[in-house]
Amino acid sequence: MRRAQRIQDLVTRELAPLHLELVDETHMHSAPPEGESHFRLLVVSDRFTFLKPLARQRLVNGLLAAEFANGLHALAMHTWTPTEWFDRGGSAPESPPCLGGGKTGDGVKG
């Protein structure tokens, strides 16, 4: 099973999200595209209702500890309650371009 599917299954099972988006952004970084090492995750769940943003992110990081230990390098997270999701119009911001790993501002390796 691929990493993306494992992440989706685990988050779905543990957080029962109203909405879930998982985008593999590995191709935007200095990493092999097949490595599934960089993701953007949007989770909308009632489980976040009484948690502060940092506690939400810690919860998700804890769920994915095994993935981080086995090659998951970066996870951009949006962890929202249903109210926050609807207040934001049902969409999350896109990730900015990666400038790390020897890339220049135009996305080309320097």
C-alpha positions in Angstrom: 0.0 0.0 0.0 1.3 3.4 -0.9 2.0 6.1 1.8 -0.8 8.3 0.6 -3.4 5.6 1.1 -2.0 4.6 4.5 -2.2 8.3 5.6 -5.8 8.6 4.3 -6.9 5.4 5.9 -5.4 6.2 9.3 -6.7 9.8 9.4 -10.1 8.6 8.3 -10.2 5.9 10.9 -9.0 8.0 13.8 -10.5 11.4 13.1 -13.7 10.6 11.2 -13.3 13.7 9.1 -16.2 15.6 7.6 -13.7 16.5 4.8 -10.3 15.2 4.0 -7.8 16.3 1.3 -4.4 14.8 0.9 -2.1 16.1 -1.9 1.2 14.6 -2.7 3.5 17.6 -3.2 6.8 15.6 -3.5 7.2 16.7 -7.1 7.5 20.4 -5.9 10.6 19.5 -3.9 14.1 18.2 -4.4 13.1 14.6 -3.9 12.3 11.7 -6.1 8.6 12.0 -7.1 7.9 8.3 -6.3 9.2 8.9 -2.7 5.9 10.2 -1.4 7.8 12.4 1.1 6.0 15.7 1.0 2.2 16.1 1.5 -0.4 18.8 2.1 -3.3 17.6 4.4 -6.6 19.2 5.1 -8.7 17.6 7.8 -12.0 18.9 8.9 -13.2 17.0 12.0 -15.3 17.5 15.1 -12.4 16.0 17.1 -10.7 19.4 16.8 -13.6 21.4 18.4 -12.0 21.8 21.8 -8.4 21.6 20.8 -6.1 24.6 20.1 -4.4 24.6 16.7 -1.1 23.3 18.1 -2.8 20.4 19.9 -4.5 19.5 16.6 -1.3 19.4 14.7 0.4 17.3 17.5 -2.5 14.9 17.3 -2.1 14.4 13.6 1.7 14.2 13.9 1.3 11.5 16.6 -1.0 9.5 14.3 1.6 9.6 11.6 4.7 9.0 13.7 5.4 5.7 11.9 5.3 7.4 8.5 7.7 10.2 9.7 10.0 7.4 10.9 9.9 5.8 7.5 10.4 8.5 5.0 7.7 11.1 5.3 9.7 14.3 5.4 7.1 17.1 5.4 3.4 17.6 6.1 1.7 20.9 5.6 -1.5 20.7 7.7 -4.7 22.5 7.9 -6.7 21.0 10.8 -10.1 22.7 11.1 -13.4 22.2 12.8 -16.5 22.1 10.6 -17.3 25.7 11.6 -13.8 26.9 10.6 -14.1 25.0 7.3 -17.4 26.6 6.4 -16.2 30.1 7.5 -13.2 29.7 5.1 -15.6 28.9 2.2 -14.7 25.2 2.1 -11.2 25.6 0.7 -7.6 25.6 1.9 -4.7 27.7 0.6 -2.2 26.2 -1.8 1.3 25.5 -0.7 4.0 28.0 -1.7 6.7 26.8 -4.1 9.7 25.1 -2.4 12.9 27.1 -2.4 15.0 24.6 -0.4 17.4 21.9 -1.5 19.3 24.1 -3.9 16.3 25.5 -5.8 16.2 29.1 -7.1 13.2 31.3 -6.9 12.0 30.0 -10.3 11.8 26.4 -9.1 14.9 25.4 -11.1 17.8 23.7 -9.3 20.6 26.2 -9.1 
